[in-house]
Amino acid sequence: MTKSETKLVECIDYYNSETGYQNVEINGCKISPNPTNGQVNISLPNGTLNSIRVIDVNGRVLRDYRYDLTESTVSIDMSSFASGIYYCVVATEHETGTYKVIKF
Protein backbone atom coordinates (compact mmCIF):
# COMPACT_ATOMS: atom_id res chain seq x y z
CA MET A 1 0.00 0.00 0.00
CA THR A 2 1.40 3.39 -0.96
CA LYS A 3 1.25 6.50 1.22
CA SER A 4 -1.37 8.06 -1.02
CA GLU A 5 -3.83 5.18 -0.67
CA THR A 6 -6.72 5.54 1.73
CA LYS A 7 -7.12 2.81 4.30
CA LEU A 8 -9.51 2.06 7.11
CA VAL A 9 -7.73 2.66 10.38
CA GLU A 10 -8.02 0.75 13.61
CA CYS A 11 -11.19 1.23 15.60
CA ILE A 12 -10.73 1.46 19.36
CA ASP A 13 -13.49 0.31 21.70
CA TYR A 14 -14.39 3.33 23.74
CA TYR A 15 -16.62 3.70 26.78
CA ASN A 16 -18.32 7.07 26.95
CA SER A 17 -18.90 7.94 30.60
CA GLU A 18 -21.46 10.59 29.64
CA THR A 19 -23.79 8.26 27.74
CA GLY A 20 -22.73 4.85 29.02
CA TYR A 21 -22.58 3.44 25.49
CA GLN A 22 -19.69 1.57 23.97
CA ASN A 23 -18.90 3.01 20.56
CA VAL A 24 -18.52 0.87 17.46
CA GLU A 25 -16.74 1.28 14.16
CA ILE A 26 -18.63 3.24 11.53
CA ASN A 27 -18.91 1.09 8.41
CA GLY A 28 -16.83 2.50 5.61
CA CYS A 29 -15.31 5.41 7.57
CA LYS A 30 -11.83 6.17 6.23
CA ILE A 31 -9.18 8.46 7.65
CA SER A 32 -6.21 9.42 5.52
CA PRO A 33 -3.38 9.98 5.43
CA ASN A 34 -2.51 8.05 8.56
CA PRO A 35 0.12 8.67 9.81
CA THR A 36 -0.10 12.37 8.99
CA ASN A 37 2.01 15.49 9.31
CA GLY A 38 -0.92 17.89 9.05
CA GLN A 39 -4.19 17.66 7.17
CA VAL A 40 -6.43 14.62 7.81
CA ASN A 41 -9.35 13.70 5.56
CA ILE A 42 -12.30 11.84 7.06
CA SER A 43 -14.62 10.13 4.59
CA LEU A 44 -18.06 8.77 5.39
CA PRO A 45 -19.82 6.99 2.54
CA ASN A 46 -23.23 7.11 4.26
CA GLY A 47 -24.77 9.16 7.01
CA THR A 48 -24.77 12.71 8.24
CA LEU A 49 -21.65 13.88 10.03
CA ASN A 50 -22.53 15.44 13.38
CA SER A 51 -19.17 15.89 15.10
CA ILE A 52 -15.48 15.09 15.24
CA ARG A 53 -13.51 15.29 18.47
CA VAL A 54 -9.74 15.09 18.53
CA ILE A 55 -8.49 13.68 21.84
CA ASP A 56 -4.91 13.20 23.05
CA VAL A 57 -3.64 10.08 24.86
CA ASN A 58 -4.38 11.73 28.22
CA GLY A 59 -8.06 12.09 27.33
CA ARG A 60 -8.02 15.86 26.79
CA VAL A 61 -10.31 17.14 24.03
CA LEU A 62 -8.10 19.26 21.77
CA ARG A 63 -10.65 20.09 19.10
CA ASP A 64 -14.42 19.69 18.99
CA TYR A 65 -15.88 20.19 15.52
CA ARG A 66 -19.68 20.31 15.14
CA TYR A 67 -21.32 19.73 11.77
CA ASP A 68 -24.71 19.52 10.18
CA LEU A 69 -23.48 18.13 6.92
CA THR A 70 -24.24 15.47 4.42
CA GLU A 71 -20.75 15.92 2.97
CA SER A 72 -18.91 12.69 2.30
CA THR A 73 -15.46 14.06 3.20
CA VAL A 74 -14.21 16.70 5.63
CA SER A 75 -10.67 17.81 6.45
CA ILE A 76 -9.21 18.73 9.81
CA ASP A 77 -5.87 20.41 10.40
CA MET A 78 -3.53 18.69 12.87
CA SER A 79 -0.37 20.52 11.76
CA SER A 80 -0.10 22.48 15.03
CA PHE A 81 -0.24 19.31 17.16
CA ALA A 82 2.91 17.75 18.62
CA SER A 83 4.02 14.40 17.24
CA GLY A 84 2.17 11.56 18.91
CA ILE A 85 -0.99 9.46 19.01
CA TYR A 86 -4.43 11.04 18.89
CA TYR A 87 -7.97 9.71 18.70
CA CYS A 88 -10.66 11.02 16.40
CA VAL A 89 -14.15 10.38 17.71
CA VAL A 90 -16.41 10.57 14.66
CA ALA A 91 -20.16 10.80 15.26
CA THR A 92 -22.90 10.51 12.66
CA GLU A 93 -26.64 10.61 13.09
CA HIS A 94 -26.70 6.95 14.19
CA GLU A 95 -23.16 5.80 15.02
CA THR A 96 -19.98 6.81 16.78
CA GLY A 97 -16.51 5.44 16.05
CA THR A 98 -13.13 6.11 17.62
CA TYR A 99 -10.04 5.97 15.42
CA LYS A 100 -6.35 6.19 16.24
CA VAL A 101 -4.40 8.78 14.22
CA ILE A 102 -0.63 9.12 14.36
CA LYS A 103 0.88 12.59 13.91
CA PHE A 104 4.58 12.78 12.98
N, C-alpha and C positions, 0 to 999 in steps of 0.2 A: 504494500500500500504506500503510495506516495504522500508527501506532506499536503498536497493540494486536495486529496480525496477526503470527502466527508465520511465520518464514521460515527456510529452510535457509541456513546461513551458509557462507562459503568454507571449503573444506578445504585444508589446507596439507600438501604432501608433507613427510614428516618421517622422517629416518633415525635410528633408535634404535641408539646405539652399544653398548648392552648386549646386544641381541638380534641386531642386524645386519639387521633387517627394515625395509622401507619401509612405513609405515602407509598405509592407504587410507581413503577416506570410508566411513562406516557408512551404509548405505542407510536413508533415512528419519529419520536423527537430526536433531532440530531444537533450536536454542538460541534462547531468547527471554527478555526483549527484548534486542535487540542493535542499537545500543549500549544499555548499561544504566547505571543510577546506583546499583545495589545488588544486588537479588535476580536470579538467573539461573535459568531453568527449562530442564532438559535432558530432552527426550522421546525415547524409543526405542520404536518400534512393535513391534519383535521382539527377542528376545535378553535374556540376563541381564546386568545391569550389574555389572561387577566393580570398576571404579575410575574416578575422575576426578582428574586432576592439573591444577592451575592453575599455569602457568609464565609468568614475566615475559619481556620481550624480551631479557634478558641470559641466559636459560636457567636461572634459579633457580626451583626448585620452591617455590611459596608455600603451597600446600595439597595434601594427598594424601589423598583420600577413598577408603576401601575399602568395598565393598558385597558383599553376597550376596543380591541382590534380583531379583525378577522384576517390580518396579514399572515402570510405563511412563514415569513422570515423577519426577524428583528436583529439588530446589532447592538452590542453593549461594549463600552470602552473600558478595558482593564489595564491600559498602558501605565496609569499612575500607581498601580498596585505593586508592592514588593514581590519578588520572586517567591513562589510557594504554592501551596495547595489551597484551593477555594472550592466552595460548593455553590452551585446555581440551583435554587429551588424554583422550578417552573410550574406555574399554576394555570390551568385552563378552566373552562366553565365546569368541567366534570372530574378532572384529575389533577394530581400534583405529583411531580417527580423531582428527585434530588440527584444531581449529577456532579461528579468530581471534575474540576477543571484545573489544569496545571499551568501556572504562569511562570515563564522563564525570563 
